[in-house]
Amino acid sequence: MCERTERGVDVADRWHALDHALVGALPMAALYRLALRRWRPDVARLRAA
């Protein structure tokens, strides 16, 4: 998934981990949350502080 061009990596090294988080982890977390809300609404409900 991490592609290299003739100039180097496609994402600057300092932003590389953030790129992985935004592209992979956040969408998966959102899908998990949606599934959890459907199958276990009592668990997925946000607690009031």
Secondary structure, DSSP 8 states (H G I E B T S, - for coil): ---EETTEESS-GGGHHHHHIIIIIHHHHHHHHHHHHHH-HHHHS----
